[in-house]
Structure formats: C-alpha cells, structure tokens
Amino acid sequence: MQNFVLIPVILLILWVVFSSFVTVQQGSIAVTTIFGKYNRILFPGLNFKIPLIEKIFKRVSIQNRSVELEFQAITIDQANVYFKAMLLYAVWNQEEETIKNVAFKFMDERSFMQALIRTIEGSIRGYVATKRQSEVLGLRREITENVKEQIDKTLEGWGYHLLDLQMNDITFDDAIMKSMAQVVASNNLKAAAENEGQALLITKTKAAEAEGNAIKIAAEAERQAAQLRGMGVALFREEVAKGMSMAAKEMQQANLDTSVILFSMWTEAIKHFAENGKGNIIFLDGSSEGMEHSMQQMMGLNKLMEPKK
C-alpha cells in the first residue's frame, strides 16, 4: 500500500522538477507571467521558472521580419498610383521595456500587422497627396525616408524599428501609362530629329567647306597654270623673234631677200593648219592675186622689221 502512494508522489515530484526548466530558442525571448501579471523575460538557452505558477505568456522573435504591401494612393492632380513595397522591420532592442511593449501592446500578431501596414500606407498616401503624378516616379528614396521619419517614433512605442522600406513597383492607370509612354516616345523622336538635324548640318557644313577649299585649290592651280602658260607663250614668242632675227641676218649676209622667210613661215603655217585642223574649215585665198597681195603684206612687214639706217 505504501508503494502505491510513493510512486505517484515521486512521479509528481519529477514532473514538477522537469517543468521548472524551459528552453528558449536562439533568436527569440520568452515573456513569463505569474497569475496573469508580467513577471520577467527569459533569454535564449536553458532557463529555470517557478513550477506551476510561472507561465510563458509569449515568445517574442528578435529576428528581422519582412512583409509585402500593395496599396493605392492619389496624387495632388488626381492620378491613381499603385504601390508594391517590401517592409523590413525588427524588435527595437532586447531591453525589458521594449520586450514588454512587443508582448502586451497588441492582442495578437494579426492586430500588430494590421496596425503596422495601415500606418505605413497612411504615411505614404499623405506624402503622395502633396506631389504631382510626374514627380512620383523619381521620389522612391524620398518616400522611404519620409515614411521612416514619420513612423519610427510610433514603432518605437510599440517596441519595433523600421529597417527598410523598398518601393519595388510604382504604376499608374492604363490611360496614364499610355500617355507617359507617348510622351517618352515623342521626346525620343524629338531628340532623334535634333540629332539628325545636327548631323545633317555638320555634313552640309563640312561638304561646303570641302567644296570651297576645292574651288580655292582649283583656282590657285588655274592661276598658276595660266601664269605658266603665259610665261611659255612669252618665251615662245621670244624664241621665235630670236630665230627670225638670226634668219634675217643670215639672209642679208647671203644677199637674199628676207621676204622668203616670211613666205616660208606662211606656207608652213598653212601646212600646220591642214594637218592639225581636225575637221575645222579654214578659208584661204588661193588665187595668184591673193598670193601677190599676201607677199606684198609680208614684204611690208619685213620693211618695218628692218632697222632704220
């Protein structure tokens, strides 16, 4: 009979002993109560608690947590803006007052998440309501900083801290998106037209400069060629005059008529015209009177060329 009484007592004692030990997982903190009133916090590892009286009320995670948000806001010019954001938050610190706020401020985790999301949405909506639709896309960083500045103190009172808020996607109504795409396309076309015009202007300018330089070079070359041709003609005439003068002196020394030289030059000229005329027509007076007339003219020219005594 004593054994039947002793065994339950031993089992009860063992149960009480084992129930007085509790293990808290790494990354979390346990909050205990006695008769429903806050007692203390238990840190990660093996902890001792008062058996039967002290109970674990809640285990608070001190790890970073994230949640995705999707909501709508309206700009000052009445444009609907749709946000997709990622919220990263964590318990502020491991101090006792902070853990108490986390454990007792809200009835459950669902109530806390609802309050957190609505607070952030309200802050973003209030900020976006002061901006125009064209400004919103460039304000990702400003929106995040404004939200953190406004709600950090509120979250601190709840025992939490906002680590990061990332605006992953910002969109508008389809009509606005199409109009924005058209604006971008028209700006691109405008820029392309301006670039094309600048390129064409540069091409035309360079072509004009090249043509002007070519004309200058050609004119300079023509001037030099004309100068050289003139010098050649002058040298030719000088040599012809020297030759005629020498031939006339030799004819005079031989007591011959110098008009023979002119006649010979005249016939050679006619022969040259005939050989190199290439189809051109040359009219000459081939009669004896014409020949006599030509001889008289050459003899008169010869007389003029003779030095005066």
Residue pairs with C-beta under 8 A, 6 or more apart in sequence:
16 51
16 52
17 51
19 51
19 52
20 48
20 49
20 50
20 51
21 46
21 47
21 48
21 49
22 30
22 42
22 46
22 47
22 48
22 49
22 56
23 45
23 46
23 47
24 30
24 42
24 43
24 44
24 45
24 47
24 59
25 44
25 59
26 44
27 44
27 61
27 62
27 63
28 44
28 59
28 60
28 61
28 62
28 63
29 41
29 42
29 43
29 44
29 59
29 60
29 62
29 94
29 99
30 41
30 42
30 47
30 56
30 58
30 59
30 60
31 38
31 41
31 42
31 56
31 57
31 58
31 59
31 60
31 99
31 100
31 103
32 38
32 39
32 40
32 41
32 42
32 49
32 54
32 55
32 56
32 57
33 39
33 54
33 55
33 57
34 50
34 53
34 54
34 55
35 53
38 57
38 100
38 103
38 104
39 54
40 96
41 96
41 99
41 100
42 49
42 56
43 94
49 56
57 103
58 103
60 91
60 99
60 102
60 103
61 91
62 90
62 91
62 94
63 90
64 88
64 89
64 90
64 163
65 88
65 89
65 90
66 86
66 87
66 88
66 89
67 86
67 87
67 89
67 113
67 116
67 117
68 84
68 85
68 86
68 87
69 83
69 84
69 85
69 86
69 87
69 117
69 120
69 121
70 82
70 83
70 84
70 85
71 82
71 83
71 121
71 124
71 125
72 80
72 81
72 82
72 83
73 80
73 81
73 83
73 124
73 125
73 128
73 129
74 80
74 81
74 125
74 128
74 129
75 81
75 128
75 129
75 131
75 132
75 133
75 136
76 129
76 130
76 131
76 132
77 132
77 133
79 132
79 133
79 172
79 173
79 176
80 172
80 173
80 176
81 128
81 133
81 136
81 170
81 171
81 172
82 169
82 170
82 171
82 172
83 124
83 167
83 169
83 170
84 167
84 168
84 169
84 170
85 120
85 124
85 165
85 166
85 167
85 168
86 164
86 165
86 166
86 168
87 116
87 117
87 120
87 162
87 164
87 165
88 162
88 163
88 164
88 165
88 166
89 116
89 155
89 160
89 161
89 162
89 163
90 160
90 161
90 163
91 98
91 99
91 102
91 159
91 160
91 161
92 98
92 155
92 156
92 159
92 160
92 161
98 159
99 159
100 159
101 157
101 158
101 159
102 158
102 159
102 160
105 112
105 157
105 158
105 159
106 112
106 115
106 158
112 158
115 158
116 155
116 158
116 160
119 151
119 154
119 155
120 147
120 151
120 165
123 146
123 147
123 150
123 151
124 143
124 147
127 143
127 146
127 147
128 136
128 143
131 139
133 172
133 176
136 170
137 170
140 167
140 170
143 165
143 167
144 164
144 165
144 166
144 167
147 162
147 165
148 162
148 165
151 162
152 161
152 162
155 161
155 162
171 177
172 180
244 261
244 265
244 305
247 258
247 261
248 258
248 261
248 302
248 305
248 306
251 257
251 258
251 260
251 261
252 258
258 302
258 306
259 295
259 298
259 299
259 302
261 302
262 298
262 299
262 301
262 302
263 295
263 298
266 294
266 298
270 284
273 282
274 282
284 290
285 291
285 293
285 294
